[in-house]
């Protein structure tokens, strides 16, 4: 009996120990779970604080336009290359401000055609020259307008300035000074001259104001002369012939009935930096604008040039001595200015025709152009040119421009004369084949100064 009692006591003791151990384990389990939950909560809180901190320092900008959610099929962690491309295409800030009348380029050499240049080209082509070989000189036209502005007053002056693309006369004078000094006249095989003059028909009583004569002399290097009615035509034509080195022998057939004639001549002769060999020149077909094949003599050379191409166009830039260059465009001219800035040095096989083009704008095209730009009173009897002469009621009766360009293996010779008449009342073998610029179909060209400031001296096209 005693033994049984002892056994029961032992069993009871063991059971109590097991129960106590079980309760302790359960208690410890709950404790550990609570501690873990507490630590997790603290970590989440800290992380949340860290995540919220940048919001107080950073402004979040949402790109526009926002794509609809259903169009997003890419990995959300993937970099949006389209957005980067859009940013890359945004124009870089200009290093120099572009005024209304002066064509400044950005640091990367992008040509910034003035609104006047663009407007003149578009107007001339709309006047019937779109399918003709022609050349026009925006610079020569602007220069002769400058001679008129110097003698104008009131609405006549402000209208002419606006039509020429300038906000004031000082800006116009700054443009002229920049244009005549842009080329490097000390370069070899290079000639560049811009001349201006004023011719007063002495049959008209009165005379030009001394202040006007001094002004155009100081700002435009212009000489003003009184001349008899029977001599004015020959005198002006001889002056034009000399100023253009014979490229333009005459500006008008009869000026005897004009009371005042303002004239500008612009002459350029420059050699290719990379000249063409005469032995490589040969005859080939040129496809004109109407699909006809015309035989022309093509200059041929493979060398390094600035070049750009895309599926719609090709641009070739050929350097000339004197900081001047000729840019030729095949295909679509849309966006030419931006494309020009992307031209890079490439090896190019060039075929380009020799050409000799003469153009005469003597059917009041340039009068209509300026009138379309708001210059009204200058062409009417109520014009105010009182700063030019107080004795006569001058108004502009006509504007004539003649241009000529000759290109050959040596280079370019081009000239423009603008008159404003007034009355009173072979292939190298290479691992990388060269690019190709074959001007065997219509193309357009700019002859312009190079460097930071690009001034369009001549613009033209060959279409037939």
C-alpha positions in Angstrom: 0.0 0.0 0.0 2.8 2.3 0.9 4.5 1.5 -2.4 1.4 2.4 -4.4 1.0 5.6 -2.6 4.6 6.6 -3.3 4.1 5.7 -7.0 1.0 8.0 -7.2 2.9 10.9 -5.6 5.7 10.5 -8.1 3.2 10.5 -11.0 1.4 13.5 -9.6 4.6 15.4 -9.2 5.7 14.6 -12.8 2.3 15.6 -14.2 2.4 19.0 -12.4 5.9 19.6 -13.8 4.7 18.8 -17.3 1.7 21.1 -17.0 3.9 24.0 -15.7 6.3 23.5 -18.5 3.5 23.5 -21.0 2.0 26.7 -19.6 5.4 28.4 -19.6 6.0 27.5 -23.2 2.6 28.9 -24.2 3.3 32.1 -22.3 6.8 32.5 -23.9 5.3 31.9 -27.3 2.8 34.7 -26.9 5.5 37.0 -25.5 7.8 36.4 -28.5 5.0 37.0 -31.0 4.1 40.3 -29.3 7.7 41.5 -29.3 8.1 40.6 -33.0 4.9 42.4 -33.9 6.1 45.5 -32.0 9.5 45.5 -33.7 7.9 45.1 -37.1 5.6 48.0 -36.3 8.5 50.2 -35.3 10.4 49.4 -38.5 7.4 50.1 -40.7 7.0 53.4 -38.9 10.6 54.3 -39.5 10.5 53.3 -43.1 7.3 55.3 -43.6 9.0 58.4 -42.2 12.0 57.9 -44.5 9.7 57.5 -47.5 7.8 60.6 -46.6 10.9 62.8 -46.0 11.7 63.5 -49.7 8.2 64.7 -50.3 8.8 67.8 -48.3 11.9 68.6 -50.5 11.0 67.5 -54.0 8.4 68.8 -56.4 7.0 66.0 -58.5 6.3 67.0 -62.1 4.0 64.9 -64.1 5.0 64.7 -67.8 2.4 65.6 -70.3 0.7 64.2 -72.2 0.0 61.2 -69.9 -0.5 58.0 -71.7 -3.7 56.0 -70.9 -3.2 53.1 -68.6 -4.3 50.6 -71.2 -1.4 51.6 -73.5 1.3 50.9 -70.9 2.5 47.4 -71.8 6.1 47.9 -70.8 7.7 47.0 -67.5 6.9 49.8 -65.0 10.6 49.8 -63.9 11.8 50.3 -67.5 13.2 53.7 -68.4 10.9 55.7 -70.7 13.2 56.3 -73.7 10.5 58.2 -75.6 10.4 60.9 -72.9 14.2 61.2 -73.0 14.0 61.5 -76.8 11.5 64.3 -76.5 13.7 66.1 -74.1 16.7 65.6 -76.4 14.8 67.1 -79.3 14.0 70.3 -77.4 16.0 73.2 -78.8 19.0 74.2 -76.8 18.9 77.7 -75.2 20.1 80.4 -77.6 23.5 81.8 -76.9 22.5 85.0 -78.6 19.1 86.5 -78.9 17.6 86.7 -82.4 16.3 90.2 -83.2 13.5 90.7 -85.7 15.9 91.7 -88.4 19.2 90.0 -87.8 19.9 86.3 -88.5 21.9 85.0 -85.6 22.9 81.4 -85.4 23.0 79.4 -82.2 26.3 78.0 -80.9 25.9 74.8 -82.9 25.9 76.6 -86.2 22.2 76.4 -86.9 21.1 78.9 -89.5 18.3 81.2 -88.3 16.8 82.7 -91.5 15.2 86.0 -90.7 11.5 86.3 -91.3 12.2 88.8 -94.1 14.4 86.2 -96.0 11.7 83.5 -95.6 9.0 85.8 -96.7 10.8 87.1 -99.7 11.6 83.5 -101.0 8.0 82.4 -100.5 6.6 85.5 -102.2 8.9 85.2 -105.2 8.0 81.6 -105.8 4.3 82.4 -105.4 4.8 85.1 -108.0 5.5 82.5 -110.7 9.1 81.5 -110.1 8.5 78.2 -108.4 9.3 76.2 -111.6 12.0 78.5 -112.9 15.8 78.8 -112.3 16.2 82.0 -110.4 18.3 83.7 -107.7 17.4 86.6 -105.4 19.4 88.6 -102.9 17.6 89.5 -99.7 20.7 91.4 -98.5 20.8 93.7 -101.5 17.1 94.5 -101.3 17.4 95.3 -97.6 20.4 97.5 -98.2 18.5 99.7 -100.7 15.6 99.9 -98.3 18.0 101.2 -95.8 18.9 104.1 -98.1 15.1 104.9 -98.3 14.5 104.6 -94.5 17.3 107.1 -93.9 15.4 109.7 -95.8 11.9 108.8 -94.6 9.8 110.1 -91.7 6.5 109.4 -89.9 4.4 106.4 -91.1 6.5 106.0 -94.2 9.6 105.3 -92.1 7.9 103.0 -89.6 6.2 101.0 -92.4 9.4 100.5 -94.4 11.3 99.4 -91.2 8.6 96.9 -90.4 8.5 95.6 -93.9 12.3 95.1 -93.9 12.0 93.2 -90.6 13.4 95.8 -88.2 12.0 97.4 -85.1 14.1 100.6 -85.4 16.7 102.3 -87.6 19.5 101.5 -85.2 18.8 97.8 -85.6 18.8 98.2 -89.3 22.2 99.9 -89.3 23.5 97.1 -87.0 22.4 94.5 -89.4 24.0 96.2 -92.4 27.3 96.6 -90.5 27.3 92.9 -89.6 26.5 91.8 -93.1 29.2 93.8 -94.8 31.8 92.7 -92.3 30.9 89.0 -92.0 33.1 87.6 -94.8 36.9 87.5 -94.4 38.0 89.9 -97.2 41.7 89.2 -96.5 41.3 85.6 -97.7 43.0 84.5 -100.9 41.0 84.0 -104.1 38.1 86.0 -102.6 36.4 89.3 -103.5 33.4 90.8 -101.7 32.1 94.3 -102.0 28.9 96.1 -101.2 28.3 99.5 -102.7 25.5 102.1 -102.3 24.7 105.3 -104.1 22.0 107.9 -104.5 21.4 109.8 -107.9 19.4 113.0 -107.9 18.0 114.1 -111.3 19.0 117.8 -111.5 15.9 118.6 -113.7 14.0 118.5 -110.4 14.3 121.7 -108.5 15.7 121.6 -105.0 18.4 119.2 -103.8 19.0 116.4 -101.3 19.4 117.4 -97.7 23.0 117.7 -96.5 22.0 115.8 -93.4 20.7 112.9 -95.5 23.9 112.9 -97.6 26.0 112.7 -94.5 23.9 110.0 -92.9 24.0 107.6 -95.9 27.8 108.3 -96.3 28.5 107.5 -92.6 26.2 104.4 -92.3 26.2 103.0 -95.9 29.3 104.4 -97.5 27.0 105.9 -100.1 27.8 108.8 -102.4 25.0 111.1 -103.4 25.2 112.9 -106.8 23.2 115.5 -108.8 23.1 114.6 -112.5 21.4 115.7 -115.6 18.3 113.9 -116.9 20.1 112.9 -120.2 23.0 111.5 -118.3 21.5 109.7 -115.3 20.8 106.4 -117.1 24.3 105.9 -118.4 25.8 107.1 -115.2 23.8 104.6 -113.0 24.4 101.7 -115.4 28.1 102.3 -115.6 28.3 102.4 -111.8 26.3 99.1 -111.6 28.5 97.5 -114.2 31.7 98.5 -112.3 30.2 97.5 -108.9 29.3 94.0 -110.2 32.6 93.5 -112.2 30.6 93.3 -115.4 28.2 90.5 -114.3 25.3 93.0 -114.4 25.9 95.6 -117.2 22.7 97.6 -116.7 20.0 98.0 -114.1 17.5 99.9 -116.3 17.1 101.1 -119.9 15.7 104.6 -119.1 15.9 106.6 -115.9 15.6 110.0 -117.3 12.1 110.5 -115.9 13.0 109.3 -112.4 13.7 112.1 -110.0 15.8 110.0 -107.6 17.4 106.6 -107.9 18.8 104.6 -104.9 21.1 101.8 -105.9 22.9 98.9 -104.1 25.3 96.4 -105.7 26.6 93.2 -104.0 29.4 91.3 -105.6 31.0 88.0 -104.5 33.7 85.9 -106.1 35.1 83.0 -104.1 37.0 79.7 -104.7 36.0 76.3 -103.4 38.1 75.2 -100.5 38.0 71.8 -102.3 38.2 72.6 -105.9 36.8 70.3 -108.7 39.1 69.0 -111.3 38.1 70.0 -114.9 39.1 66.5 -116.1 36.4 65.0 -114.0 33.6 67.1 -115.4 31.4 65.3 -117.8 28.0 65.4 -119.4 25.0 63.6 -117.7 21.2 63.8 -117.5 19.4 66.3 -115.3 15.8 65.5 -114.5 13.9 68.8 -114.6 10.8 69.6 -112.5 8.5 68.4 -115.3 10.2 65.1 -115.8 12.2 66.0 -118.9 15.8 65.0 -119.2 18.3 67.8 -119.9 22.0 67.3 -120.7 24.2 69.3 -118.3 27.9 69.3 -117.5 28.4 67.9 -114.0 31.3 68.6 -111.8 32.4 65.4 -110.0 34.5 65.0 -106.8 34.8 62.7 -103.8 36.0 64.5 -100.7 35.1 65.4 -97.2 32.1 67.9 -96.8 29.5 68.7 -94.2 26.6 66.5 -95.0 23.2 65.5 -93.7 20.6 63.0 -95.0 17.3 61.5 -93.9 14.7 59.6 -95.8 13.3 62.9 -97.3 16.3 65.1 -98.0 20.0 65.5 -98.4 22.1 68.6 -97.6 25.6 69.3 -98.8 27.6 72.2 -97.5 30.6 73.3 -99.6 33.0 75.7 -98.1 34.3 78.7 -100.0 37.2 81.0 -99.2 36.5 84.1 -97.2 34.2 82.4 -94.5 31.5 81.8 -97.1 29.7 78.6 -97.9 27.1 77.2 -100.3 24.5 74.8 -99.0 22.6 72.7 -101.6 19.4 70.8 -100.7 18.0 67.8 -102.5 14.4 66.7 -101.7 12.2 68.2 -99.0 13.3 71.6 -97.7 11.0 71.4 -94.7 13.0 71.9 -91.5 16.2 72.9 -93.5 17.5 75.2 -90.8 17.5 72.5 -88.0 18.9 69.9 -90.4 21.7 72.1 -91.4 22.9 72.3 -87.8 23.1 68.5 -87.7 25.4 68.2 -90.8 28.6 66.5 -90.0 31.9 65.8 -91.7 31.5 62.9 -94.2 33.2 61.5 -97.2 30.8 62.4 -100.0 30.7 61.7 -103.8 29.4 64.9 -105.2 27.9 65.4 -108.7 26.6 68.9 -109.2 26.0 70.8 -112.5 27.8 73.9 -113.5 25.3 76.6 -113.9 24.9 80.2 -115.1 21.7 81.9 -114.0 20.4 85.4 -114.6 17.3 86.8 -113.0 15.5 90.1 -113.4 12.8 91.2 -111.0 11.4 94.2 -112.9 7.7 93.7 -113.0 7.1 95.3 -109.6 7.5 92.0 -107.7 9.5 93.6 -105.0 7.1 96.6 -104.7 4.3 94.1 -104.2 6.4 92.2 -101.7 6.9 95.2 -99.5 3.3 96.3 -99.9 2.2 92.9 -98.7 4.3 93.5 -95.6 2.5 96.7 -94.7 4.6 99.3 -96.5 1.8 101.3 -98.2 2.5 105.0 -97.9 6.0 104.8 -99.4 4.5 104.0 -102.8 1.8 106.7 -102.8 2.1 110.5 -103.4 1.5 111.1 -99.7 4.8 109.4 -98.8 6.9 111.3 -96.3 10.6 111.5 -97.5 11.0 114.9 -95.9 14.3 113.9 -94.2 15.7 113.3 -97.7 14.6 116.6 -99.3 12.2 119.3 -98.2 11.7 120.5 -101.7 10.0 117.5 -103.4 7.2 115.1 -102.6 9.1 111.9 -103.4 7.5 108.5 -103.5 8.7 105.1 -104.6 7.6 104.3 -108.2 9.5 101.0 -108.7 12.1 98.6 -107.3 14.2 96.5 -109.6 16.7 93.7 -108.8 18.9 91.8 -111.2 21.1 88.9 -110.2 23.6 86.6 -111.8 25.5 83.6 -110.6 28.2 81.5 -112.3 29.5 78.2 -110.8 32.4 76.2 -112.2 35.3 74.0 -111.1 37.1 76.9 -109.4 34.3 78.4 -107.4 31.3 80.8 -107.4 30.9 84.3 -108.9 27.6 86.0 -108.0 26.2 89.5 -108.0 23.1 91.5 -107.4 22.1 95.0 -108.2 19.0 96.6 -106.7 17.6 99.9 -107.7 14.8 101.9 -106.1 13.4 104.6 -108.3 11.5 107.6 -107.0 9.4 110.3 -108.6 8.1 113.5 -107.1 4.5 113.6 -107.0 36.1 60.1 -110.0 35.6 57.6 -107.0 38.2 56.4 -104.5 38.2 52.8 -103.3 37.4 52.8 -99.6 36.2 50.3 -97.0 33.4 52.7 -96.1 31.8 53.8 -99.3 31.2 57.6 -99.4 27.8 59.2 -99.1 26.3 60.5 -102.4 25.0 63.9 -103.3 24.0 63.7 -107.0 22.3 66.9 -108.0 20.7 65.3 -111.1 17.3 66.7 -110.2 15.9 70.1 -109.0 17.8 71.5 -106.0 17.9 74.7 -104.0 20.9 76.6 -102.7 21.9 79.2 -100.2 25.1 81.3 -100.4 25.7 82.6 -97.0 28.4 83.7 -94.6 29.7 81.1 -92.1 30.7 81.5 -88.5 28.4 82.6 -85.6 26.4 85.0 -87.7 25.0 83.6 -91.0 23.8 86.1 -93.4 22.0 84.9 -96.6 23.6 86.8 -99.4 21.9 84.8 -102.2 19.2 82.2 -102.5 18.3 80.3 -105.6 17.2 77.1 -107.2 18.0 75.0 -110.3 14.9 73.2 -111.6 15.4 73.0 -115.3 
